[in-house]
Amino acid sequence: MLVLSRKIDESIMIGGNIEVVVLGVEGDNVKIGIRAPKDIEILRKELYANIQSSNREAVSSLKSLNDVVLLLKQNRNK
């Protein structure tokens, strides 16, 4: 992990097209701004993790649904 120190209104660049700017510091909270192309999805980590978990559950349910469909087809052919 790269660790950098920045002051308010200072920024870092990521990949030449993403800029992360320190907008303010209030106690333990750091307010940042992110300038990035519109096609770059930006999510808080906890939201990203929640989406990933939901996607895994959906795939698991889909596999189960496919198993049910297969069983129904097998029973229909008997």
Backbone as CSV, one residue per row, in Angstrom:
resi,resn,N_x,N_y,N_z,CA_x,CA_y,CA_z,C_x,C_y,C_z
1,MET,0.849,-1.174,0.000,0.000,0.000,0.000,0.893,1.235,0.000
2,LEU,0.584,2.140,-0.871,1.282,3.422,-0.925,0.617,4.359,0.070
3,VAL,1.398,4.977,0.938,0.870,5.918,1.927,1.436,7.295,1.619
4,LEU,0.540,8.281,1.450,0.940,9.639,1.126,0.347,10.612,2.135
5,SER,1.032,11.699,2.359,0.493,12.782,3.173,0.106,13.916,2.238
6,ARG,-1.077,14.450,2.436,-1.562,15.559,1.617,-2.215,16.578,2.544
7,LYS,-2.165,17.816,2.159,-2.848,18.880,2.886,-4.126,19.237,2.134
8,ILE,-4.971,20.042,2.768,-6.214,20.472,2.127,-5.880,21.161,0.802
9,ASP,-6.658,20.843,-0.212,-6.519,21.332,-1.590,-5.346,20.712,-2.342
10,GLU,-4.644,19.762,-1.747,-3.612,19.024,-2.477,-4.240,17.748,-3.016
11,SER,-3.622,17.183,-4.034,-4.227,16.013,-4.675,-3.176,14.995,-5.064
12,ILE,-3.678,13.832,-5.485,-2.836,12.794,-6.082,-3.487,12.392,-7.396
13,MET,-2.679,11.914,-8.306,-3.179,11.451,-9.606,-3.029,9.937,-9.669
14,ILE,-4.023,9.294,-10.239,-4.002,7.847,-10.431,-4.182,7.588,-11.921
15,GLY,-3.180,6.985,-12.514,-3.277,6.598,-13.913,-3.402,7.755,-14.898
16,GLY,-3.117,8.959,-14.489,-3.151,10.079,-15.406,-4.525,10.656,-15.685
17,ASN,-5.606,9.967,-15.281,-6.937,10.498,-15.560,-7.865,10.491,-14.344
18,ILE,-7.331,10.138,-13.181,-8.124,10.167,-11.956,-7.377,11.032,-10.949
19,GLU,-8.069,12.040,-10.430,-7.473,12.932,-9.434,-8.257,12.818,-8.136
20,VAL,-7.557,12.605,-7.040,-8.154,12.545,-5.710,-7.672,13.782,-4.951
21,VAL,-8.621,14.612,-4.520,-8.303,15.886,-3.884,-8.763,15.860,-2.427
22,VAL,-7.912,16.321,-1.518,-8.307,16.468,-0.116,-9.072,17.790,-0.006
23,LEU,-10.351,17.702,0.348,-11.192,18.890,0.442,-11.245,19.455,1.847
24,GLY,-11.104,18.580,2.838,-11.156,19.060,4.210,-10.918,17.947,5.201
25,VAL,-10.627,18.347,6.424,-10.432,17.398,7.515,-11.247,17.900,8.698
26,GLU,-12.123,17.048,9.216,-12.959,17.389,10.363,-12.853,16.267,11.383
27,GLY,-12.035,16.440,12.390,-11.820,15.391,13.383,-11.180,14.181,12.733
28,ASP,-11.838,13.029,12.845,-11.331,11.786,12.251,-11.747,11.616,10.795
29,ASN,-12.555,12.528,10.281,-13.069,12.398,8.914,-12.271,13.238,7.935
30,VAL,-11.974,12.631,6.806,-11.304,13.328,5.717,-12.283,13.388,4.555
31,LYS,-12.548,14.570,4.067,-13.457,14.737,2.936,-12.598,14.803,1.678
32,ILE,-12.887,13.908,0.721,-12.125,13.875,-0.522,-13.051,14.090,-1.703
33,GLY,-12.480,14.600,-2.764,-13.184,14.722,-4.026,-12.447,13.885,-5.054
34,ILE,-13.179,13.322,-5.987,-12.569,12.468,-7.007,-13.002,12.970,-8.376
35,ARG,-12.036,13.304,-9.203,-12.304,13.664,-10.596,-11.867,12.488,-11.450
36,ALA,-12.818,11.931,-12.195,-12.523,10.758,-13.016,-13.446,10.770,-14.227
37,PRO,-13.056,10.066,-15.284,-13.955,9.947,-16.437,-15.286,9.327,-16.012
38,LYS,-16.348,9.692,-16.707,-17.684,9.214,-16.346,-17.829,7.699,-16.458
39,ASP,-16.988,7.058,-17.261,-17.100,5.609,-17.417,-16.395,4.842,-16.299
40,ILE,-15.756,5.553,-15.375,-15.103,4.917,-14.227,-16.101,4.888,-13.071
41,GLU,-16.431,3.688,-12.620,-17.355,3.547,-11.496,-16.586,3.780,-10.197
42,ILE,-17.132,4.632,-9.336,-16.496,4.943,-8.059,-17.481,4.596,-6.955
43,LEU,-17.085,3.686,-6.071,-17.948,3.236,-4.974,-17.172,3.248,-3.664
44,ARG,-17.887,3.498,-2.569,-17.279,3.296,-1.247,-17.019,1.801,-1.094
45,LYS,-15.962,1.453,-0.364,-15.562,0.049,-0.258,-16.674,-0.815,0.329
46,GLU,-17.376,-0.312,1.360,-18.424,-1.122,1.987,-19.579,-1.366,1.017
47,LEU,-19.891,-0.397,0.159,-20.928,-0.596,-0.848,-20.467,-1.598,-1.904
48,TYR,-19.217,-1.488,-2.326,-18.646,-2.424,-3.294,-18.708,-3.859,-2.744
49,ALA,-18.328,-4.031,-1.478,-18.356,-5.362,-0.860,-19.784,-5.902,-0.798
50,ASN,-20.740,-5.029,-0.503,-22.143,-5.441,-0.443,-22.629,-5.900,-1.810
51,ILE,-22.266,-5.179,-2.860,-22.654,-5.555,-4.218,-22.037,-6.895,-4.597
52,GLN,-20.765,-7.078,-4.267,-20.090,-8.339,-4.580,-20.776,-9.507,-3.877
53,SER,-21.135,-9.312,-2.611,-21.825,-10.361,-1.852,-23.182,-10.685,-2.487
54,SER,-23.912,-9.653,-2.868,-25.219,-9.863,-3.509,-25.057,-10.603,-4.831
55,ASN,-24.024,-10.262,-5.578,-23.775,-10.944,-6.853,-23.461,-12.420,-6.636
56,ARG,-22.650,-12.722,-5.609,-22.332,-14.127,-5.313,-23.597,-14.891,-4.931
57,GLU,-24.469,-14.268,-4.126,-25.726,-14.916,-3.735,-26.614,-15.156,-4.955
58,ALA,-26.656,-14.188,-5.855,-27.485,-14.328,-7.054,-26.981,-15.465,-7.930
59,VAL,-25.677,-15.587,-8.080,-25.109,-16.670,-8.885,-25.400,-18.007,-8.228
60,SER,-25.289,-18.066,-6.904,-25.585,-19.295,-6.174,-27.050,-19.690,-6.369
61,SER,-27.944,-18.723,-6.299,-29.372,-18.989,-6.511,-29.623,-19.434,-7.938
62,LEU,-28.922,-18.844,-8.877,-29.087,-19.213,-10.280,-28.671,-20.657,-10.495
63,LYS,-27.567,-21.069,-9.862,-27.147,-22.464,-9.986,-28.220,-23.386,-9.431
64,SER,-28.792,-23.027,-8.294,-29.851,-23.840,-7.697,-31.074,-23.879,-8.605
65,LEU,-31.420,-22.753,-9.201,-32.554,-22.691,-10.108,-32.297,-23.561,-11.334
66,ASN,-31.080,-23.518,-11.853,-30.736,-24.366,-12.992,-30.853,-25.843,-12.636
67,ASP,-30.482,-26.214,-11.405,-30.634,-27.596,-10.953,-32.109,-28.013,-10.935
68,VAL,-32.980,-27.112,-10.476,-34.409,-27.398,-10.425,-34.958,-27.578,-11.843
69,VAL,-34.564,-26.689,-12.744,-35.018,-26.791,-14.141,-34.564,-28.119,-14.737
70,LEU,-33.334,-28.510,-14.490,-32.814,-29.776,-14.998,-33.612,-30.951,-14.442
71,LEU,-33.920,-30.946,-13.161,-34.716,-32.016,-12.559,-36.114,-32.068,-13.172
72,LEU,-36.722,-30.898,-13.387,-38.052,-30.870,-13.989,-38.022,-31.460,-15.408
73,LYS,-37.003,-31.118,-16.157,-36.877,-31.661,-17.514,-36.682,-33.170,-17.483
74,GLN,-35.890,-33.653,-16.528,-35.649,-35.090,-16.425,-36.943,-35.814,-16.067
75,ASN,-37.727,-35.230,-15.142,-38.991,-35.856,-14.727,-40.016,-35.810,-15.864
76,ARG,-39.981,-34.793,-16.692,-40.921,-34.684,-17.797,-40.624,-35.761,-18.848
77,ASN,-39.378,-36.126,-19.003,-38.989,-37.098,-20.010,-39.250,-38.533,-19.556
78,LYS,-39.627,-38.754,-18.329,-39.851,-40.118,-17.834,-41.216,-40.628,-18.201
